[in-house]
Amino acid sequence: MTALAARLGSPRQALLAVAAPILGILAWHVATSGPGYHLIPPPWDVAVQWWDLAFGGIWDDLYSATLGTHALASVMRVYGGFALAALVALPMGMLIGRIPVVRDLLDPSLQILRPIPVTAWLPLAMIVFGIGPRSAFFLVFLGAFYPILLNTIFGVRSVEGRLFEAAAMLGVSRQAVFWKVVLPASLPSIFTGLRLGLGFAWVVIVVGEMTGVQTGLGAIIMEARQLSRTEIVISGMVTIGVLGFLSDRAVQLLGRRLLRWSPQHG
Amino acid sequence: MGETMLAPTPAPGPAAETMLPILDIRHVGKRFAFGGETITALSDASLRIERGEFICLIGPSGCGKSTLLRMVAGFETASEGQLLMWGKPVAGPGPDRGMVFQDYGLFPWLTVSQNIAFGPIARGRPKSEAAATARRFVEMVGLTRFADAYPHQLSGGMKQRVAIARVLANDAEVVLMDEPFGALDAMTRERLQEELLEIWAKARLSIIFVTHAIEEAILLADRVVVMSPGPGRIIADERIALPRPRDPTGVEFNALRRHLSGLLGSLH
Protein backbone atom coordinates (compact mmCIF):
# COMPACT_ATOMS: atom_id res chain seq x y z
CA MET A 1 0.00 0.00 0.00
CA THR A 2 2.68 2.44 1.01
CA ALA A 3 4.75 1.29 -1.93
CA LEU A 4 1.84 1.98 -4.25
CA ALA A 5 1.30 5.38 -2.70
CA ALA A 6 4.97 6.19 -3.14
CA ARG A 7 4.76 5.13 -6.76
CA LEU A 8 1.78 7.37 -7.45
CA GLY A 9 3.38 10.23 -5.57
CA SER A 10 1.92 12.44 -2.88
CA PRO A 11 -1.47 14.14 -3.37
CA ARG A 12 0.44 17.39 -3.80
CA GLN A 13 2.45 15.87 -6.65
CA ALA A 14 -0.68 14.51 -8.30
CA LEU A 15 -2.31 17.92 -8.02
CA LEU A 16 0.69 19.63 -9.59
CA ALA A 17 0.80 17.02 -12.35
CA VAL A 18 -2.76 17.79 -13.46
CA ALA A 19 -2.48 21.53 -12.85
CA ALA A 20 -0.41 22.18 -15.99
CA PRO A 21 -2.75 20.40 -18.44
CA ILE A 22 -5.81 22.09 -16.88
CA LEU A 23 -4.19 25.50 -17.22
CA GLY A 24 -3.23 24.64 -20.79
CA ILE A 25 -6.78 23.63 -21.68
CA LEU A 26 -8.15 26.78 -20.05
CA ALA A 27 -5.78 28.93 -22.10
CA TRP A 28 -6.73 26.99 -25.21
CA HIS A 29 -10.41 27.54 -24.43
CA VAL A 30 -10.02 31.24 -23.89
CA ALA A 31 -8.02 31.65 -27.08
CA THR A 32 -10.39 29.76 -29.36
CA SER A 33 -13.90 30.37 -28.01
CA GLY A 34 -16.17 33.32 -28.55
CA PRO A 35 -16.98 35.37 -31.62
CA GLY A 36 -14.95 35.22 -34.79
CA TYR A 37 -13.54 32.36 -36.80
CA HIS A 38 -10.80 30.20 -35.32
CA LEU A 39 -8.57 27.85 -37.27
CA ILE A 40 -8.09 25.79 -34.15
CA PRO A 41 -11.24 24.31 -32.60
CA PRO A 42 -11.94 24.86 -28.89
CA PRO A 43 -11.30 22.02 -26.45
CA TRP A 44 -14.97 21.15 -26.03
CA ASP A 45 -15.39 20.55 -29.80
CA VAL A 46 -12.34 18.32 -29.72
CA ALA A 47 -13.73 16.39 -26.75
CA VAL A 48 -17.01 15.82 -28.58
CA GLN A 49 -15.15 14.73 -31.68
CA TRP A 50 -12.96 12.39 -29.68
CA TRP A 51 -16.06 10.79 -28.16
CA ASP A 52 -17.60 10.32 -31.57
CA LEU A 53 -14.35 8.94 -32.91
CA ALA A 54 -14.15 6.48 -30.07
CA PHE A 55 -17.76 5.44 -29.59
CA GLY A 56 -19.83 7.04 -32.36
CA GLY A 57 -23.40 8.22 -31.86
CA ILE A 58 -22.83 11.95 -32.47
CA TRP A 59 -21.87 12.68 -36.08
CA ASP A 60 -22.22 9.17 -37.46
CA ASP A 61 -19.90 9.87 -40.34
CA LEU A 62 -17.06 7.92 -41.90
CA TYR A 63 -14.91 8.37 -38.79
CA SER A 64 -17.41 7.53 -36.08
CA ALA A 65 -16.39 4.70 -33.77
CA THR A 66 -13.20 4.00 -35.73
CA LEU A 67 -10.67 5.09 -33.09
CA GLY A 68 -10.26 1.55 -31.76
CA THR A 69 -9.32 0.20 -35.18
CA HIS A 70 -6.85 2.99 -35.82
CA ALA A 71 -5.33 2.84 -32.38
CA LEU A 72 -4.95 -0.92 -32.61
CA ALA A 73 -3.25 -0.62 -36.00
CA SER A 74 -0.81 1.93 -34.60
CA VAL A 75 -0.16 -0.07 -31.44
CA MET A 76 0.59 -3.15 -33.52
CA ARG A 77 3.04 -1.21 -35.67
CA VAL A 78 4.69 0.46 -32.71
CA TYR A 79 5.15 -2.77 -30.78
CA GLY A 80 5.94 -4.80 -33.90
CA GLY A 81 8.58 -2.36 -35.11
CA PHE A 82 9.90 -2.02 -31.58
CA ALA A 83 10.08 -5.78 -31.06
CA LEU A 84 11.93 -6.27 -34.33
CA ALA A 85 14.30 -3.42 -33.44
CA ALA A 86 15.00 -5.03 -30.07
CA LEU A 87 15.50 -8.41 -31.72
CA VAL A 88 18.17 -7.00 -34.02
CA ALA A 89 19.69 -4.27 -31.84
CA LEU A 90 20.19 -6.30 -28.63
CA PRO A 91 22.38 -9.08 -30.06
CA MET A 92 24.10 -6.64 -32.40
CA GLY A 93 24.87 -4.27 -29.55
CA MET A 94 26.23 -7.10 -27.42
CA LEU A 95 28.48 -8.29 -30.25
CA ILE A 96 29.72 -4.76 -30.99
CA GLY A 97 30.32 -4.14 -27.30
CA ARG A 98 32.14 -7.40 -26.65
CA ILE A 99 34.01 -8.28 -29.83
CA PRO A 100 36.56 -5.72 -31.10
CA VAL A 101 36.49 -7.06 -34.68
CA VAL A 102 32.74 -6.61 -34.90
CA ARG A 103 33.07 -3.15 -33.40
CA ASP A 104 35.71 -2.11 -35.94
CA LEU A 105 33.59 -3.57 -38.72
CA LEU A 106 30.23 -2.00 -37.86
CA ASP A 107 30.72 0.95 -35.58
CA PRO A 108 31.98 3.52 -38.15
CA SER A 109 29.12 2.74 -40.56
CA LEU A 110 26.57 2.97 -37.78
CA GLN A 111 27.95 6.32 -36.70
CA ILE A 112 27.35 7.63 -40.22
CA LEU A 113 23.86 6.15 -40.54
CA ARG A 114 22.73 7.29 -37.12
CA PRO A 115 22.39 11.06 -37.73
CA ILE A 116 20.09 10.49 -40.73
CA PRO A 117 16.61 11.33 -39.43
CA VAL A 118 13.80 8.87 -39.86
CA THR A 119 11.90 11.35 -42.04
CA ALA A 120 14.79 11.36 -44.52
CA TRP A 121 14.35 7.63 -44.95
CA LEU A 122 10.71 8.04 -45.91
CA PRO A 123 11.08 8.29 -49.71
CA LEU A 124 13.58 5.46 -49.83
CA ALA A 125 11.40 3.29 -47.59
CA MET A 126 8.46 3.82 -49.93
CA ILE A 127 10.57 2.81 -52.93
CA VAL A 128 11.91 -0.29 -51.25
CA PHE A 129 8.88 -1.41 -49.26
CA GLY A 130 6.13 0.13 -51.34
CA ILE A 131 3.26 2.28 -50.20
CA GLY A 132 1.65 0.72 -47.18
CA PRO A 133 2.15 -0.83 -43.78
CA ARG A 134 5.56 -2.35 -44.51
CA SER A 135 7.13 1.08 -44.93
CA ALA A 136 5.48 2.25 -41.72
CA PHE A 137 6.79 -0.79 -39.94
CA PHE A 138 10.30 -0.16 -41.25
CA LEU A 139 10.33 3.46 -40.14
CA VAL A 140 9.15 2.58 -36.65
CA PHE A 141 11.81 -0.09 -36.54
CA LEU A 142 14.43 2.48 -37.50
CA GLY A 143 13.24 4.93 -34.86
CA ALA A 144 13.51 2.35 -32.09
CA PHE A 145 16.71 0.74 -33.35
CA TYR A 146 19.43 3.25 -32.49
CA PRO A 147 18.54 4.01 -28.88
CA ILE A 148 18.40 0.28 -28.13
CA LEU A 149 21.64 -0.40 -29.98
CA LEU A 150 23.64 2.46 -28.49
CA ASN A 151 22.54 1.82 -24.92
CA THR A 152 23.24 -1.89 -25.24
CA ILE A 153 26.76 -1.18 -26.53
CA PHE A 154 27.29 1.28 -23.71
CA GLY A 155 25.98 -1.14 -21.09
CA VAL A 156 28.06 -4.05 -22.27
CA ARG A 157 31.21 -1.95 -22.51
CA SER A 158 30.93 -0.24 -19.17
CA VAL A 159 30.85 -3.33 -16.95
CA GLU A 160 33.19 -2.67 -14.04
CA GLY A 161 36.49 -4.49 -14.52
CA ARG A 162 36.44 -5.54 -10.88
CA LEU A 163 33.41 -7.75 -11.51
CA PHE A 164 35.31 -9.75 -14.12
CA GLU A 165 38.10 -10.33 -11.61
CA ALA A 166 35.62 -11.32 -8.93
CA ALA A 167 33.93 -13.79 -11.26
CA ALA A 168 37.26 -15.26 -12.40
CA MET A 169 38.52 -15.83 -8.87
CA LEU A 170 35.21 -17.49 -7.92
CA GLY A 171 35.63 -20.01 -10.74
CA VAL A 172 33.49 -18.63 -13.57
CA SER A 173 34.79 -19.92 -16.90
CA ARG A 174 35.53 -17.53 -19.75
CA GLN A 175 32.55 -18.82 -21.70
CA ALA A 176 30.17 -18.27 -18.79
CA VAL A 177 31.30 -14.70 -18.09
CA PHE A 178 28.87 -13.25 -20.59
CA TRP A 179 25.77 -14.78 -19.00
CA LYS A 180 26.97 -14.56 -15.42
CA VAL A 181 28.42 -11.04 -15.43
CA VAL A 182 28.11 -9.01 -18.64
CA LEU A 183 24.42 -9.50 -19.23
CA PRO A 184 23.13 -8.83 -15.72
CA ALA A 185 25.56 -5.93 -15.22
CA SER A 186 24.41 -4.21 -18.41
CA LEU A 187 20.68 -4.71 -17.82
CA PRO A 188 20.08 -1.18 -16.49
CA SER A 189 21.54 0.40 -19.65
CA ILE A 190 19.78 -2.09 -21.90
CA PHE A 191 16.57 -1.27 -20.13
CA THR A 192 17.09 2.46 -20.62
CA GLY A 193 17.64 1.75 -24.32
CA LEU A 194 14.43 -0.22 -24.58
CA ARG A 195 12.47 2.50 -22.86
CA LEU A 196 13.90 5.21 -25.12
CA GLY A 197 13.36 2.98 -28.16
CA LEU A 198 9.72 2.47 -27.37
CA GLY A 199 9.33 6.21 -26.87
CA PHE A 200 10.89 6.88 -30.27
CA ALA A 201 8.67 4.25 -31.86
CA TRP A 202 5.66 6.30 -30.73
CA VAL A 203 7.30 9.49 -31.95
CA VAL A 204 7.83 8.21 -35.48
CA ILE A 205 4.49 6.44 -35.84
CA VAL A 206 2.86 9.44 -37.52
CA VAL A 207 5.71 9.72 -40.02
CA GLY A 208 5.55 5.98 -40.54
CA GLU A 209 1.85 6.16 -41.27
CA MET A 210 2.32 8.98 -43.75
CA THR A 211 3.39 6.30 -46.20
CA GLY A 212 -0.14 5.80 -47.46
CA VAL A 213 -1.53 3.26 -45.04
CA GLN A 214 -5.32 3.22 -44.61
CA THR A 215 -5.52 2.73 -40.88
CA GLY A 216 -3.56 4.03 -37.93
CA LEU A 217 -3.61 7.16 -35.84
CA GLY A 218 -0.99 8.74 -38.09
CA ALA A 219 -3.12 7.90 -41.14
CA ILE A 220 -6.27 9.57 -39.83
CA ILE A 221 -4.30 12.59 -38.67
CA MET A 222 -2.91 13.10 -42.17
CA GLU A 223 -6.26 12.39 -43.79
CA ALA A 224 -8.15 14.71 -41.46
CA ARG A 225 -5.62 17.43 -42.15
CA GLN A 226 -6.44 17.29 -45.84
CA LEU A 227 -10.14 17.45 -45.00
CA SER A 228 -9.56 20.33 -42.54
CA ARG A 229 -11.10 18.26 -39.74
CA THR A 230 -8.76 19.73 -37.17
CA GLU A 231 -10.77 18.24 -34.25
CA ILE A 232 -9.85 14.81 -35.56
CA VAL A 233 -6.21 15.82 -35.90
CA ILE A 234 -6.11 16.91 -32.27
CA SER A 235 -8.07 13.84 -31.12
CA GLY A 236 -5.46 11.64 -32.81
CA MET A 237 -2.64 13.58 -31.19
CA VAL A 238 -4.18 13.25 -27.74
CA THR A 239 -4.68 9.53 -28.27
CA ILE A 240 -1.05 9.02 -29.28
CA GLY A 241 0.08 10.99 -26.23
CA VAL A 242 -2.02 8.94 -23.84
CA LEU A 243 -1.07 5.58 -25.39
CA GLY A 244 2.62 6.50 -25.41
CA PHE A 245 2.41 7.59 -21.80
CA LEU A 246 0.68 4.37 -20.74
CA SER A 247 3.14 2.19 -22.57
CA ASP A 248 6.08 4.04 -21.00
CA ARG A 249 4.52 3.60 -17.57
CA ALA A 250 4.12 -0.13 -18.16
CA VAL A 251 7.77 -0.44 -19.18
CA GLN A 252 8.85 1.58 -16.16
CA LEU A 253 6.90 -0.68 -13.81
CA LEU A 254 8.49 -3.70 -15.42
CA GLY A 255 11.89 -2.10 -14.97
CA ARG A 256 11.32 -1.43 -11.30
CA ARG A 257 10.49 -5.08 -10.83
CA LEU A 258 13.40 -6.48 -12.79
CA LEU A 259 15.97 -3.96 -11.60
CA ARG A 260 15.10 -3.84 -7.93
CA TRP A 261 18.80 -4.27 -7.20
CA SER A 262 19.83 -1.11 -9.00
CA PRO A 263 19.84 2.06 -6.91
CA GLN A 264 18.79 4.01 -10.03
CA HIS A 265 15.76 1.86 -10.74
CA GLY A 266 14.74 0.13 -7.50
CA MET B 1 30.09 -13.39 15.37
CA GLY B 2 28.91 -15.99 17.88
CA GLU B 3 29.22 -19.67 17.15
CA THR B 4 30.72 -20.13 13.78
CA MET B 5 30.30 -23.12 11.58
CA LEU B 6 32.66 -23.72 8.77
CA ALA B 7 32.90 -26.10 5.90
CA PRO B 8 35.11 -29.05 6.72
CA THR B 9 38.62 -27.94 5.92
CA PRO B 10 39.55 -29.10 2.45
CA ALA B 11 41.44 -32.33 2.28
CA PRO B 12 45.12 -31.63 2.85
CA GLY B 13 47.10 -31.18 -0.33
CA PRO B 14 49.58 -33.70 -1.64
CA ALA B 15 51.08 -36.30 0.67
CA ALA B 16 54.21 -34.23 0.81
CA GLU B 17 52.29 -31.40 2.44
CA THR B 18 54.59 -31.41 5.39
CA MET B 19 57.40 -30.39 3.10
CA LEU B 20 55.61 -28.29 0.52
CA PRO B 21 54.60 -24.77 1.47
CA ILE B 22 51.10 -23.82 0.36
CA LEU B 23 52.62 -20.95 -1.58
CA ASP B 24 56.15 -20.71 -2.84
CA ILE B 25 57.06 -17.44 -4.49
CA ARG B 26 60.46 -17.73 -6.14
CA HIS B 27 62.41 -14.76 -7.47
CA VAL B 28 59.31 -13.21 -8.92
CA GLY B 29 59.51 -9.94 -10.84
CA LYS B 30 57.04 -7.82 -12.73
CA ARG B 31 57.72 -5.23 -15.41
CA PHE B 32 55.16 -3.02 -17.09
CA ALA B 33 55.52 -1.23 -20.39
CA PHE B 34 54.40 2.31 -19.76
CA GLY B 35 54.47 4.82 -22.63
CA GLY B 36 57.51 3.27 -24.26
CA GLU B 37 59.28 2.96 -20.93
CA THR B 38 59.66 -0.20 -18.91
CA ILE B 39 58.80 0.13 -15.26
CA THR B 40 59.86 -2.48 -12.76
CA ALA B 41 56.98 -2.87 -10.32
CA LEU B 42 58.52 -5.76 -8.48
CA SER B 43 61.94 -7.30 -8.54
CA ASP B 44 63.24 -10.63 -7.24
CA ALA B 45 60.60 -11.28 -4.59
CA SER B 46 60.81 -14.61 -2.78
CA LEU B 47 58.43 -15.78 -0.06
CA ARG B 48 57.46 -19.17 1.34
CA ILE B 49 54.09 -19.33 3.03
CA GLU B 50 53.10 -22.35 5.11
CA ARG B 51 49.54 -23.54 5.39
CA GLY B 52 47.63 -21.62 8.04
CA GLU B 53 49.99 -18.65 8.13
CA PHE B 54 48.74 -15.09 8.32
CA ILE B 55 51.04 -12.85 6.30
CA CYS B 56 50.81 -9.09 6.10
CA LEU B 57 52.47 -7.27 3.22
CA ILE B 58 53.29 -3.73 4.18
CA GLY B 59 54.99 -0.86 2.45
CA PRO B 60 54.47 2.56 0.88
CA SER B 61 52.61 2.90 -2.40
CA GLY B 62 54.60 1.75 -5.39
CA CYS B 63 56.36 -0.99 -3.43
CA GLY B 64 54.66 -3.69 -5.47
CA LYS B 65 52.62 -5.23 -2.63
CA SER B 66 49.38 -5.15 -4.59
CA THR B 67 51.16 -6.36 -7.70
CA LEU B 68 52.51 -9.34 -5.78
CA LEU B 69 49.05 -10.10 -4.41
CA ARG B 70 47.47 -9.85 -7.86
CA MET B 71 50.08 -12.23 -9.26
CA VAL B 72 49.27 -14.78 -6.55
CA ALA B 73 45.59 -14.31 -7.43
CA GLY B 74 46.43 -14.98 -11.07
CA PHE B 75 45.20 -11.62 -12.34
CA GLU B 76 48.71 -10.75 -13.51
CA THR B 77 51.47 -12.94 -14.82
CA ALA B 78 55.01 -12.73 -13.53
CA SER B 79 57.64 -11.35 -15.89
CA GLU B 80 60.18 -13.58 -14.23
CA GLY B 81 60.39 -16.18 -11.50
CA GLN B 82 57.81 -18.71 -10.40
CA LEU B 83 54.69 -18.78 -8.25
CA LEU B 84 53.84 -22.23 -6.96
CA MET B 85 50.79 -23.35 -5.02
CA TRP B 86 51.23 -26.78 -3.49
CA GLY B 87 54.20 -27.08 -5.82
CA LYS B 88 52.20 -26.38 -8.99
CA PRO B 89 52.59 -23.17 -11.00
CA VAL B 90 49.75 -20.66 -10.60
CA ALA B 91 47.99 -20.35 -13.94
CA GLY B 92 45.28 -17.71 -13.83
CA PRO B 93 42.66 -16.96 -11.18
CA GLY B 94 40.97 -19.83 -9.40
CA PRO B 95 38.66 -20.55 -6.48
CA ASP B 96 41.46 -21.99 -4.34
CA ARG B 97 42.76 -18.42 -4.00
CA GLY B 98 39.91 -16.14 -2.98
CA MET B 99 40.39 -12.41 -3.28
CA VAL B 100 38.81 -9.78 -1.05
CA PHE B 101 38.96 -6.38 -2.73
CA GLN B 102 39.03 -3.02 -0.99
CA ASP B 103 36.04 -1.97 -3.12
CA TYR B 104 34.25 -5.26 -2.36
CA GLY B 105 33.56 -6.32 -5.96
CA LEU B 106 30.14 -7.71 -5.05
CA PHE B 107 27.63 -8.40 -7.81
CA PRO B 108 25.07 -5.63 -7.37
CA TRP B 109 22.24 -7.61 -8.99
CA LEU B 110 22.53 -10.45 -6.48
CA THR B 111 21.34 -10.49 -2.87
CA VAL B 112 23.70 -11.25 0.00
CA SER B 113 22.87 -14.98 -0.15
CA GLN B 114 23.07 -15.08 -3.91
CA ASN B 115 26.45 -13.37 -3.87
CA ILE B 116 27.73 -16.02 -1.46
CA ALA B 117 26.16 -18.88 -3.45
CA PHE B 118 27.60 -17.47 -6.70
CA GLY B 119 30.94 -19.31 -6.50
CA PRO B 120 29.55 -22.75 -5.67
CA ILE B 121 26.94 -22.42 -8.44
CA ALA B 122 29.56 -21.24 -10.95
CA ARG B 123 31.54 -24.36 -10.12
CA GLY B 124 28.57 -26.58 -10.85
CA ARG B 125 27.32 -27.37 -7.35
CA PRO B 126 23.61 -28.21 -7.13
CA LYS B 127 21.44 -25.18 -6.32
CA SER B 128 20.14 -26.64 -3.07
CA GLU B 129 23.64 -27.38 -1.82
CA ALA B 130 24.81 -23.89 -2.79
CA ALA B 131 21.85 -22.37 -0.96
CA ALA B 132 22.63 -24.35 2.18
CA THR B 133 26.27 -23.27 1.99
CA ALA B 134 25.19 -19.67 1.54
CA ARG B 135 22.91 -19.87 4.58
CA ARG B 136 25.74 -21.22 6.70
CA PHE B 137 28.15 -18.48 5.71
CA VAL B 138 25.57 -15.71 5.92
CA GLU B 139 25.10 -16.77 9.51
CA MET B 140 28.82 -17.02 10.11
CA VAL B 141 29.35 -13.38 9.19
CA GLY B 142 26.27 -12.33 11.14
CA LEU B 143 24.15 -11.14 8.22
CA THR B 144 21.15 -13.46 8.56
CA ARG B 145 18.78 -10.51 8.78
CA PHE B 146 20.22 -9.11 5.56
CA ALA B 147 20.32 -12.35 3.57
CA ASP B 148 17.90 -10.97 0.98
CA ALA B 149 19.27 -7.43 0.85
CA TYR B 150 21.09 -6.10 -2.19
CA PRO B 151 24.64 -4.72 -1.87
CA HIS B 152 23.55 -1.10 -2.33
CA GLN B 153 21.47 -1.44 0.82
CA LEU B 154 24.45 -2.49 2.96
CA SER B 155 27.10 -0.52 4.85
CA GLY B 156 30.76 -0.85 3.89
CA GLY B 157 31.49 -3.19 6.78
CA MET B 158 28.57 -5.44 5.84
CA LYS B 159 29.67 -5.53 2.21
CA GLN B 160 33.16 -6.59 3.25
CA ARG B 161 31.68 -9.37 5.41
CA VAL B 162 29.82 -10.63 2.35
CA ALA B 163 33.02 -10.47 0.31
CA ILE B 164 34.84 -12.55 2.94
CA ALA B 165 31.96 -15.02 3.22
CA ARG B 166 31.83 -15.57 -0.50
CA VAL B 167 35.46 -16.65 -0.80
CA LEU B 168 35.15 -18.92 2.24
CA ALA B 169 31.92 -20.45 0.89
CA ASN B 170 33.85 -21.22 -2.26
CA ASP B 171 36.43 -23.36 -0.37
CA ALA B 172 39.30 -20.90 -0.78
CA GLU B 173 42.46 -22.22 0.86
CA VAL B 174 44.32 -18.98 0.49
CA VAL B 175 42.54 -15.71 1.12
CA LEU B 176 44.11 -12.68 -0.53
CA MET B 177 43.08 -9.35 0.93
CA ASP B 178 43.97 -6.07 -0.72
CA GLU B 179 43.65 -3.36 1.94
CA PRO B 180 40.24 -4.83 2.73
CA PHE B 181 39.45 -2.56 5.66
CA GLY B 182 41.05 0.58 4.24
CA ALA B 183 37.74 2.19 3.33
CA LEU B 184 36.01 1.47 6.64
CA ASP B 185 35.67 3.64 9.73
CA ALA B 186 37.90 2.83 12.71
CA MET B 187 35.28 1.00 14.80
CA THR B 188 34.03 -1.19 11.99
CA ARG B 189 37.61 -1.88 11.08
CA GLU B 190 38.47 -3.11 14.58
CA ARG B 191 35.43 -5.34 14.70
CA LEU B 192 36.23 -6.87 11.34
CA GLN B 193 39.87 -7.42 12.33
CA GLU B 194 38.69 -9.44 15.34
CA GLU B 195 36.18 -11.39 13.30
CA LEU B 196 38.77 -12.14 10.64
CA LEU B 197 41.18 -13.54 13.23
CA GLU B 198 38.42 -15.74 14.62
CA ILE B 199 37.54 -17.12 11.19
CA TRP B 200 41.18 -17.59 10.29
CA ALA B 201 41.88 -19.58 13.43
CA LYS B 202 38.88 -21.86 12.94
CA ALA B 203 39.20 -22.50 9.23
CA ARG B 204 42.98 -23.07 9.03
CA LEU B 205 43.14 -20.46 6.31
CA SER B 206 46.27 -19.04 4.84
CA ILE B 207 45.93 -15.29 4.47
CA ILE B 208 47.96 -12.72 2.62
CA PHE B 209 46.80 -9.33 3.76
CA VAL B 210 48.04 -6.15 2.12
CA THR B 211 47.94 -3.04 4.25
CA HIS B 212 49.79 0.21 4.70
CA ALA B 213 48.93 0.44 8.40
CA ILE B 214 51.75 -0.81 10.62
CA GLU B 215 49.46 -1.34 13.60
CA GLU B 216 47.03 -3.44 11.60
CA ALA B 217 49.90 -5.61 10.37
CA ILE B 218 51.27 -6.23 13.88
CA LEU B 219 47.80 -6.88 15.24
CA LEU B 220 46.97 -9.54 12.66
CA ALA B 221 50.03 -11.21 11.22
CA ASP B 222 52.24 -14.17 12.00
CA ARG B 223 54.76 -12.56 9.71
CA VAL B 224 55.02 -9.00 8.50
CA VAL B 225 56.72 -8.73 5.13
CA VAL B 226 58.08 -5.22 4.57
CA MET B 227 58.42 -3.96 1.02
CA SER B 228 60.10 -0.93 -0.48
CA PRO B 229 59.52 0.98 -3.71
CA GLY B 230 61.68 1.90 -6.69
CA PRO B 231 61.85 -0.93 -7.78
CA GLY B 232 59.41 -2.83 -5.55
CA ARG B 233 61.17 -5.45 -3.46
CA ILE B 234 61.00 -7.29 -0.15
CA ILE B 235 63.34 -5.78 2.44
CA ALA B 236 62.34 -7.58 5.62
CA ASP B 237 60.30 -10.54 6.84
CA GLU B 238 59.54 -10.16 10.56
CA ARG B 239 57.95 -12.91 12.63
CA ILE B 240 55.42 -11.56 15.16
CA ALA B 241 55.57 -13.95 18.08
CA LEU B 242 53.12 -12.08 20.34
CA PRO B 243 50.23 -14.18 21.69
CA ARG B 244 46.73 -13.30 20.50
CA PRO B 245 44.62 -11.32 21.25
CA ARG B 246 47.28 -8.69 20.97
CA ASP B 247 47.28 -5.50 22.92
CA PRO B 248 48.23 -2.53 20.75
CA THR B 249 49.19 -0.61 23.90
CA GLY B 250 51.58 -3.29 25.15
CA VAL B 251 55.32 -2.79 25.44
CA GLU B 252 56.33 -5.48 22.93
CA PHE B 253 53.71 -4.26 20.50
CA ASN B 254 55.16 -0.78 20.69
CA ALA B 255 58.68 -2.06 20.26
CA LEU B 256 57.61 -3.84 17.08
CA ARG B 257 55.81 -0.77 15.88
CA ARG B 258 58.94 1.31 16.41
CA HIS B 259 61.06 -1.28 14.67
CA LEU B 260 58.80 -1.49 11.61
CA SER B 261 58.35 2.28 11.49
CA GLY B 262 62.10 2.55 11.45
CA LEU B 263 62.35 0.11 8.57
CA LEU B 264 59.69 1.96 6.60
CA GLY B 265 60.99 5.37 7.58
CA SER B 266 64.48 4.61 6.34
CA LEU B 267 63.03 4.20 2.85
CA HIS B 268 62.79 7.90 2.20
Interface residues (C-beta under 8 A of the other chain):
Chain A: R162 L163 E165 A166 A167 A168 M169 L170 G171 V172 S173 A176 K180 V181 P184 A185 L187 R260 W261 S262 P263 G266
Chain B: A73 G74 F75 G92 P93 G94 P95 R97 G98 M99 F101 D103 G105 L106 F107 P108 W109 L110 T111 F118 G119 A122 R123 Y150 P151 H152 R166 V167 N170
